[in-house]
Amino acid sequence: MIIEREVLEFIIVPPFEHRAAATAAKEFFETYLSNRFPGHRFRIGPFAPVGDDDDFCVLPIMNFLGDDGKSYMCNQPKRWLLQEIADACREFDVAGRRH
């Protein structure tokens, strides 16, 4: 039995210089992204040494539990979707002037 599923959840890791502001605006940021990408969930993670220190890193949650209790992998998200999410992160005003 093959179970296929799209990635529905992402962790966003802000660049080092925006980590404090992104954490302070976490709820607004997550809501903003959820509204931009309906059907997807987002969590703003703490700064971690992943990706580019100068840009937002979009990490897809690739695994899920099936109805049978086994762990399965989601289909890899399209590059254009990851890029659109990263672009939306850059458009969000983490300093709070627009939200």
C-alpha angles and dihedrals in degrees: 000000000000118000116196123190137164122238107264102172132059137182114218116207111195122218115266095257093053099041097103094045093045091050092049091051093040098127094045091045094051092046091048092053093044089053092048092048109033115203093028129100126214135197123191107224130200120264110285132176094259132116123349117342089216099054141045114272116218112205117188119214097232104182134069139170116253125217087264092061093249124127117246135183122240122229111272110264118246116262091235090059092051089048092049090051091049090048091051090050090054090049092054113096102231090182089067102239094124104033 
